[in-house]
């Protein structure tokens, strides 16, 4: 399983935080439209990320809901038939909800900076310090803390749950199928 340490925060000044991420980044950003369908999993979270009709990823991950940096363990399986896979999984497990977002991705010192505009929620920043096989959580936390400071992310900006949870709390997403 892959591992990372991550935080999620509400953006306080998206334009300034984007400009700062661009200054720090090792290369230009990549902008991606994503549609994440979450399935009812007994353990962890299971989602199918749709990029387009011929390109998607099935992602299983385990992460505690925590406001500060927390470790996430994940598995990613690419698929060339995401809509067929979504139909099969929705029949087998049921759908808990769908998250649609526009994501700008920057890479800064082994950390992915995601500037997300989430349909129905607004603007957010995720920092994901990808951990090497022998790298400690503490090293990842240090990278995330340093980058959060550089992007003017305060503890008050941090959120402790996934976008799907926020959408379900607002009553704007969900499917009982």
Beta strands, then each sheet from edge to edge (+ up, - down):
strand 1: 2-10
strand 2: 30-39
strand 3: 45-52
strand 4: 55-63
strand 5: 70-79
strand 6: 95-108
strand 7: 111-118
strand 8: 122-130
sheet 1: 1+ 5- 4+ 3- 2+ 6- 7+ 8- 1+
end
